[in-house]
Amino acid sequence: MNEPGRAGPLGRLGGVVGAHPLISLAVWAVLVAIAVATALAGAGGQSLFDRLKNGAPSVTGEASHADDVLAGHAAATESVTLLVHGVALDDPKLLAWANGLGTALERLPHTSYVDPLVVPRTPGGGRPAAVAAAFASDGRGVLLTATVSGVGGSAPDSDTVDRATTELRRAATELRGRFPGSTALVGGSSLLVDSILKISANDLERGEAVALPIALVVMLLVFGGFLAAGIPLLGAVVSIVGSLGVLFGITYLTDIDTTVINVITAVGLGLSIDYGLLIVSRFREEYRTALAAMGEAWHLSPDDRRGIRLLAIRHTADRAGRTVLFSGITFAIASAGLLIFQPRIVRAIGVGALSVTAIAILTALTLVPALLSLSGDRLLKPGALTRLPGVGRVISRFGDIAPAEGFFSKLTRAVQKHPALVTLGCLVVLLAVGSPLLTLRLANTSIDAIPASSSQSGFLTTLAEQFPDAASPRVELVTTSETDAVSWAAQVTKLPHVDSVTPPVQRGDGWASAVRVAPANGIDVVRAIRADRPTFGDHSAARVTGIDAHTADLTDSLIGSAPWAILIIALGTIVLLFLMTGSLVVPLKALVASALSLGASVGVLVWGFEHGNFAGILNFDAGHVHGVDVLVLLLTFAFGFGLAMDYEMFILSRIKEQVDAGVDPREAIARGLQRSGRIITSAAAIIIVVFAGFATGDLMVIKQLGAALAVAVLLDASLVRCLLVPAFMTWQQRIMWWAPRWMKRLHRRIGFAD
């Protein structure tokens, strides 16, 4: 073991924390108390969840500019709608009831009421174009809308909106009593936001309820006792609470979406448990080794044992702590790549991921060592579980301390007999699993796949079925004159996948025509319209908006920024791994291996969600999922890469230790896998459980992301790290540690050496 004076910065930090554990615990207790009081309890008046926003990811583009034209210069408004269906619209009782509702609503300040029932029919007996969308397609329903306007450029008064909502709900209850069998539902944007917030909170609780108990079981099998298993879990809880406190502060700088909380909680839980698991396992190994080197431990005084324990903590912080630091920095690099994208939600997730990564590193380097110091020899004693019949054998087989020879070294040596064949076989499997990626279709599931558990689901479903022209159009043509609108609509009607185009209606400063398309074809239709649009003398006079136009703009924005994000992540990873290993080939190998596993995981995502094969297992309606969420695709690549680099660091650190000790590179690979295999498998099992737990939620974006990352970790920790990496490193062992001479000289000067 290193002598105390030779310990590196992390070793010295671990030594200080180990020598004064109560100070570290007190600092963390204060920080957690502050986070709980502000972010969770709302001591300042609002909690984090009170300050969350919700909305579909969006960017500034053609669709948003078209929306501005249609909005004109009108004051900001918010509408709440009462959907009535299953009644005779000419019933005098209904007409009188609707008139009374209008009287009640118009008493509210700055509130207008639209009652289409009182608008006279056209000479031909039809409904006027201005109100036609408010009538059901079967003639047995109507939409009654209350609109609250802002004053002096301000947003509508929220209290007035709440009062209008209450009045409409009262009216809905009254209508159902007067007209048995009728449908009366209240809906609006603020109600949808409230509903999604509640679902998000429920998904968070459900994900944690699934993940934490199973994670505890896995760690009990790894460590054989509750004390050692509880330390990583405690670190994870502290990391999550701390990151929620940071996000609470960020809400005063920018809006935070509900999705951010769920994503950051899942990522923070996985990272913190992984890092804590690595630190605790390495400490137990170092402490046992140190005691064995001292001979019979029974004659050691308490002070001697404490000194040895501090040395073990220093050595753990030097070795495993450095691995945690490198892994965390790599994950932070992947998260930082999100900051260059335009959508606010993507940048917010990036900031949240950076904060939770930093806190996970800090807990692993300062909180966990303090707990190790206080736990003392109890961490080495066999837990009560080891004495249960059969359980002790399982723990000895899968525990954290691996024997010199075991499953992973034997597997590696088997792989090393035919390294080229195994490498090519793994490539074929990964490419085959990823082949559904060729049929990838992007979507915006936050709009298309509203959960059935949402209180607004019934309203939105009935609106889409019975009032198709009143629902938000998937594609909409916007011009500045009626003549141009009619001409363009006639042209668009001839395009493939276009069912029909509605007559133009004047809104704001423009004219709008809704293009009716099947949801699965919407984005393709948008691109076809934009590729051959008329000029009308001014190119900007012909714009396309609608749900699918916004999704197309979002996709184009993300694709446009992706090369820069990839460059940042790739360069950062190459530099970090070069400083760690002194090799140029190792980081390039890591990038290629991660790209293959991520491509395969996205292939599974397409197969499961776009093709509908996960519908039964994960309980969703495949008919409402028209593709992979564009946000999920981005986060899968960013976070999936960061997690893959975690396991790369775990393996490389052990292999590098052996190489630096003069072990033959081929043997170093086998020993490195043997020493890291159990921890990687255990850490991967835990993080798979974490993400799978969140995949059981109702929000489709979280469901898809949880499934994608669970599959990514499964493939990476098994096929890639246990087979592909040792096979390729053995096959190309002559060049694996190669770098140009000038880079070798640079590494000797600035590299991270022992």
N, C-alpha and C positions, 0 to 999 in steps of 0.2 A: 504493500500500500504506500501511497504517497505520504511523505512526512508532512506535518502541519505547515512547515515553512515553505514547502514546494507547492502548496495548493494554489490553483488558479483563482480568478475573481469569483467564480461561482462557488468553488470550494470554500473560499474564505467567507462568502455570504452564508453558505450553509452552516459553517462552523459558528458564526455569530448567532444565527437563529437557533441552532441547537443548544448553544450555551445559555441563551436567554429566551427560552420558548414562551414564557408568560407575556413578555413584552410584545412579541409578534401576535399572539392570540388576542391581546387586549386591543391592539391597533385594528386587527381585522374585525373584532367584535364591534368597535365603534363605527367602522365603515359600513358594516352590515346593518347596524341599528339605524344609521342615517338613511341608507337606501330603503329600508323597510318603512321608516316613518314618512319619507317623502314620496317614493314611487308607488308603494303598495297601500299604505294607510291613508295617504292624502293629507298629511298634517298641514300642508300649505294651502289647503282648500280644494285641490284637485289631485287625484292619483294619476299614475301613468295611463291607466285604461280610460280615464275620463278625457284625456288629451289626445287620444288616438283618432286618426282620420281613416276614411275608407273610400276607395274609388278604384276604377280600373286604371292600370298603368297607362300613361299617355305621354306624348311628346308634342312639341310645337312643330307643326307641319301643315301640309295642305288641308287636311281634314279640320284641324283646329282653326285655320284661317277661314275656311268655309263656314264653320260654326259662328265665327265672329260676324260674318256678313249676314247670316240669318238672325242673329241676335240684335243687330242694328244698334241703336243708341238708347234702347229701352232700359229702364231701371232694373236692377237685379231683382229677381223674383224667385219664389219657391212655391211649388204647387203640391196639393194633396188631393187625391182623386178617390171618389166613391164609385166603385164598379157595381152596377146593378144588372142582373141577368135573370132570365126566366120569368119575366112579367110581360103583360100586354101594355105596350107603350101608350095606347090611347085610353087606358083606364082613367077615368076622372079622379079616382082616389089617388092614383100615382101622381097625376099632374098637380093636385092640390098639395100632396106631401112634398114634392120637389120644390114647389113654390115656397112652402113654409120653411124648408131647409135653407133656401136662398135668403129669406128674410133674416133668419138667425145668423147666418154667416156674414152678411153684409153689415151687421152691427159691429163686427170686429174692425179695429183700425187698419186702414190700408189694405183691405181685403176685398177682392172681387170674386164674383161667382158666375160660372158659366152653366146655364141650363139649356141644353140643346132642344129639349122638348117644346120650348115656347117659340123656337125659330120656325117660321112658316115654310112649308114645302115649296119647291119650285113649280112653275106652271105644269111641268110634265109629271108632277107627283113625286119627284125624288127629293132627296135631302140636299140642301145647298152645300157646295164644296167646302165652305169654311167650317162646317160642323159635321160633315159626312163621316169623318173618322171616329166620331164619338158614338156612333151607333153600331150595334153588334151585327155581324154578317148574317145572322139568322133572323134579324128584325125583332129580337126579344130582349134587348139589353141597351143600356145607355151609360155613358160616363159623365158624372157630375163633378166638376172641378172647382176647388177654392184656391185662389192664388193670392199670396201675400207679397206685397211689393216693398222694397227697401226705400228709404227716404234719404235724399241728399247724397246719393252715391253709395250709401251704406248697404250692408246685407239686410235681408228681411229679418224682422224681430223674431227671435226663436220662441219667445213666449207666445206671440200671436200665432205662429205656426202650430205650436202645441195645442192652443185653444181651438184652432180650426180642425186639427186632427181629432180632438176629443169630441167636437160637435159632429163630425162626420161618422165617427164610430157609434155615437149615440143614435144617429139617424139610421145607420146600418142595422143596429139591433132592432130598432122600431120597425124598419121595413120588413125584416124577416118575420116579425110577429104579425104584421098586417097581411103579408102575402106568403103563406106557407109554401115551402118548396122553392122559394126564390133564393138567389145568391146575392149577397151584399158584402163586398170586401173593400177595405180601405188600403190604399197604397201611395207611396211617394218616395222620393230619393232619401229623405232623412230617415224614414221608417226602414228602408232597405239597409242603410248604414248601421242603424241601431241593431237590426237583426244580424248582420254580418259580425258586428262586434261581439254579440252574445255567443254566436257560433264559434268565433275565434277563441274566446275564453274557454268554452266547453272543450274545444279541440285540444287546447293547451293542457287542461286538467286531465283529459282522457289520455293524451300522449304520455304525460308524466306518470299517470297511474299505471299504465302498461309498462313503461320503460324502467322505472326505478326498481320495482320489486324483482323483475327478471335480471336487471343489472346486478342487484344484490346477490341473487342466487349464483350468477356466474362468478362473482368475486369471492363468494364463499367457497366455491369449488376450487378457485385459484389459490386462495390463501388459507382455507381451512378453519377460519375463525372470524367472528363478527368484528373484532377490534381492527384487524388489518383490512378487512373488507369495507369497514365503515369510513376509513380515512379518505379514500378517493371519492366516496359519495359525499362526504361532508365538504370536501374541496369543490365538488361540482355544484352543490347547493349555494355555497358562498359565491362562486363565480357567476352563477345565474342571477342571484339577487344583486350582486354588484353591477352586472351589466345592465340590469333593469334600471338601477339608479342612474347609470350613465345615460341611458336612453331617455330617461325622464328629463335630464338636463338638456338633451339634444332637442326635445320637443319645443323648447323655448327659442330654438334657432331655426328649426324647419319642421314641417309636418312629418309625422311618423305614421305609417300605415299599420293596420292590424297584422298584416302578413309578416311584417318585420319582427314582431314579438315572437311569433311562433317559430320562425326560421332561426332567429338568434338563440332562443331557448334550446332548440334541438341541437344546434351546432355547439353551443356552450356546454351542454350536458355531455355530449360525446367527447369533445376535446378534453374537458376537465377530468373526466373519468379515465381517459386514455393516459393523460400525463400523470395523474395520481397513481394509477396502476403501475406505470413504469418506475416511478420514484420509489414506491413502497417495495416493489419486487426487488429492485437493485439494492436497496438498503438491507433487506433481509439476506441477500446473497453476500454483500460486503461484510455485514456484521458476523454472519456465520463463519466466513473465511477468516476474519480477524481473530475470532475466539478460537478457532481451530489452530491458528498459527501460534497462539499463546499456550497451547498444550491443554492440560486439564483446567477447565474453567471454574471448577468449584472452589479453588483456592484464591481466586481473585477477589480483592476487596471491592465494595461498592464504588469507591472512587476510581479504581482501575477499570471497572466495567464501564463507568460513565465516560472515562477517557477514550476507551476503545469505541464506545458508541459514537462519540463525537467524531473520531477519525472515520468511522464508517459513513457518517452523515456527510463529512467533507468529501470523501471519495465518491459517494453517490451523487452529490451535487456537481462534482467535477465531471463525471462521466454521464450519468443519466440526465443530470441537470442541463448539460450542454446539448444533449440530444433533444430534450424538451425545448430548449431555446431555439435551436435550429429548426425544429419542426414547427414551432409557433411562428417564427419569422417567415418560413415558407408559406404557411397558411395565411399570414398577414399580407404577404406579397400577392397571393391569389385574391384576397379580399380587396386590396388596394386597387387591383385592376378594375373593380366595379365602379370606382369613383370617377372614371372618365366618361361613363355613359350619361346620356341626357336625362332619362326618366328619374324623377325625384325618388321613387321607391327603390330603385336600384342603388342610388348613391346612399340612401338611408340604410339599406341592408349592408352595404360596404362599410359604412361608419360603425354600425352595430357589430359587425363581424370583427372589425379591428379592435373594438373595445372589449368584446368578450374574449378574444384571443389573448390580448394583453393581460386581462385579469386571470385567465386560466394559467398563463405562464407564471404570473406573480404568486398565485396560490400554490402552484407546484413547487416553486423555489423558496417560498417563505412560510406559508401556512403548513404545508405537509411536513417539512422538516421539523417544525416546532411540535407537531403531533407525534412524530416519530421519536423525538427526544423525550417527550413526556411518557410515551407508551413503554419505552425501555424494553426489558427482556420479555415482556408479555407478548411482543410480536413474534418471538421465536418459539414460544411454547405451543405445542399442538392444541388446537381448539377442541371444544367438546364434540364438534361434528366428526372429527377424525376417529372418535371412539364408537361411533354408530356402525353397526354391522353393514359392510358393503360400501359405506360412504367413505371410510378411510382409504380404501383401495382406489376409489375414483379420484379422491383428492391427490393421492400420491401419483396417480397417472397423469392428471391434468394440472397439477399445482404449478406455482410460478417458478420454483427452483428446478431447473432441468438438469438431468444427469449429463455426464460428459458425452455419453452415447445414448441416442434415443431415436424416436420416430423421425424427427426432422433431419438429423444427420444421416440416418439410413436412407431417407427419401432423397436427400441431396446427392448422396453417393450413387444411388440408382440412376438419378437424372444425369449425373456426370459421366456415366458409361456411354450415353448417346446424346450428348448435348445439342448437336445440330438438329437431330431428328426431333427432340423434345421442343426445341425452339420453334421449328417450323410447324409442328403439330399445334402448339399453343397459338401461333399466329392464325392458322386455319380456323381453329375453334372460335377465337375472338372475332375474326372477320365474319364468320357464319352467324354468330350470335348478334353481331351488329348489323347484319344485312337489312333488317326492316328499316334501318335509317334511310335507305334509298327512297322510301315512300313517305318520308316525314312531311307532315302538314302542320303548319303552325296555327295556333288559335289563341283566343283570349278567354280562358275559362272563368275568369272573374265575372264575365258578362253572360256567357252561354250556359254555364253549369251552376246556377244558383242552387244550393242544397235544398233537398226536399224538407229538411228540418227548419228552414227559414220561415218565419212568420209571413214573409212576403211571397213565398213560393206559389200559393194558390192564386194570389192576385196576378202575378206575372204570367202564370200558365194560362189562366182564363183570358187575360189581356191578349196574349199571343194567338190564342185559338179563335176567339170571338171578335177581337178588335185589332186585326192585323195592321190596319193603317194607323192606329193610334200608338202602337208599340214603336220603340226606337227603330228606325229603318236600318237594315244591314248595309245598304248602299243607297246613297242619295246624291242626285245631281243638283248643283247650285250654279245659277247664272244670275246676271244682273238685269235681264229683261225677259218678259213672257215669251216673246217671239223666239229668242235663242233657246229658251227652255223647251218649247214644243219641238223645235228642229232637232235638238240634241237627243230628246227622248225618243224620237222616231229612229234615230241612228242606233241608239243603245238597244232598242227592242230587238234588233236583228242579231245581237251577239249570242254566242252559245251560253247556255245555262241561265239566261235571263227569262224569267217567267212572264213578267209584264212590267210596265212603267206607269205610274199614276200620273194623272194630269197635274201640271204645275200649280203650286199654291204660293201666293206671296207671303213671305215672312221676313220681317226686319227690312233689310236693304236689298234683299234678293228674292229669287224664285226657286222653289225646291220641288223636285220630282223624286219620289221614292222608287227605287228599283227593287222589284221582288225577286229574290234568289233563294235557293236552298242554302242553309248556313254553311254546309261543307264546301260550297263553291264560291262563297262571297269574296274572298281575297283574290281568287283568280279573276273574277269578274271586275273587281276594282282595277287590277293591273291591266286588263284588256281595255277597259274604258280609258284609262290614263294614257295608254300607249297610242291611242288613235282618237284623241279628243279634237273638237273643232276649236278654232282660234277666236272667232267672233271679233276679230280686230284687236283683241287684248287677251293674251294667253291666260291671264289671271282671272278673266271673266268666267271661265269654265272650270269649276272645281268639283271634286268628289269628296263627300264626307259619309258619315254613317259608321256603324259599329265595325264593319270589316275594313273600312278605309282607315279608321284610327289604328286598327291592328296592323294593317300594312305599313302605315307610317312608323309605328313602334318597331316593327321588324326591321324596316330599312334603317332606322336610326341605330338600332343595336348592331346590325351587321356592319354599318359604316364605322362604328367605333371599335368593333371587335379586333381588327388587326393591331391597333395600338395596345389594347388590353393584353392580347396574346404576346406582343413584343415585350411589354413590361414584365409579365409573369415569366416568360421564357428566359429573358436576360437575368432577372433577379434570381431565378432558380439556378441557372448556370453559374453565376457568380458565387452564390452561397455554397453550392455543392463543390465547386472548385476550391474554395477556401477551406472547406472541410476535408477534402480528399486529395487535392493536388492533381486531380485527373480532369481532363476535358471530355473523355469518353463516358465516364460515369454519369455526369449530368445529362448528356445527350441521350444515353440509354434510358435514363429515368423519364425524360420527356416523351420519348417514343412509347415506352411501356405504358405510361399513364394515358397517353392519347388513345392507345388501343383499348384499354379497359374502359375508358369513358365512352368511346364510340360504341362498344358492346352494350354498355348500360343504357345508352340512349336508344339503341336498337330494341332492347327489352321494353323500354318505356313506350316506344311506338307500338310494339306488338301488344302490349298490355292495355294501353289506354286508347290510342287512335284506332286500333283494330278491335277493341272491346273485350279482349280476353281476360282482363282483370275485373270486369264488371261484377261478376258473381262473388269473387273473393273479397273485393273491397267495397261492395255495396254501392254502386252508382249506376245511373242510367246511361248506357253507352250511346243512346240516341241523342243525348245532350252534349256529348264530348266529341268535338269535331277535329281534334288534333292535339298535339302537345303544346301546352302553354308556353308562349315565347319566353316568359320570365323564368319558368322552370328550366328550360333548356339552358339559359344563360347561367343560372345558379348551379345547375348540375355540373357544368364544365368548371366553374370557378371553385366551388366547394369540394366537388369530387376530386379535382386535381390536388387541392390542399390536403385532403384526407389521404390520398394516395401517397403524397410526399411524406406524411407522418410515418407510414409503414416503411417507406424507403429509408428514412432516417434511422428508424429502429434497427433495420437490418444492416445498413451501411456502417453505423457506429460500431456494431459488434464485429463486422468483418474487418473494418479498418483497425480496430484494436489488435486483432490477430496478425494482420499484415505488418503493422508497426512493430509487433513483437518478434518479427522474423519468421513467422509461420509461412509455409508454402502457400501461394495464392489459392490453389485448388483446395487445400485442406482448410484454409482460412474461411472459404465460402461455406464449407460443411459445418465448421464449428460456429460460425456466425449465425447460420440458420438454426442450429441446435439451441444456441443460447437465447435467441430472440423469437423463435417460432412460437413457443407457448404464450408469450406476452402478446405477440401480434395476433394470434388466434383469439385469445381472450379479449383483447381490446376491440378487435373487429366484431366479435360476437356481441359485445355490449353495444357498440355503436350501431350495428344492424338492428338490434332490438329497439334502440332509441328511435331510429328513423322509421322502422316498421310500425312502432307505436303511433307516431304522428301520421303515418299513412292510413290509419284507421279513422282519422277525423273526417269531417263533412266537407270542409272547404277543398275544392278540387285542386287549387294551386298547391296547397300543403300536402294533399293526398299524393299528387304526382311527384312532388319534390321528395317526399319521404320515401316513396317506392324507388325512385331513381337513385337516390344516394345509398339506400340499403343494398340495392343490386350492385352499385358501383363498388362499395366496400367489400361485398361478398366476392365479386370477381377479382378484385385487386388483392385481397388478403389470401386468396386460395390459388387460383390459376396463375396470377401474375407473380406474386411474391414467392410462392412455394415451388413453382415449376419454371416459369419463363425467366425470371431474374437469375436464379442459380444456373440454369441451362445456358443462357446467353453469356453470363460472366465466365463460365467455364470454357465455353466454346471459343470465346474471344479473350482468354486470359492474358495472352501475349500483349494485347493493346489496351486492356481494360484500364490500366493505371497510367496510360500515356498522356502526355501534354507536351507542347513545344518547349524547347529548352528555356526560352525567355519566360514562359509561364511557370516552369519549374523554379526558376530563380526568383520569380515574383512570389510564388507560394512560400518559399523558404523565408522570405522577408516578412510577408503579411498574412500568411495562412494561419489557420487555427490548428496549431500543433499541440501535442501533449507536453 
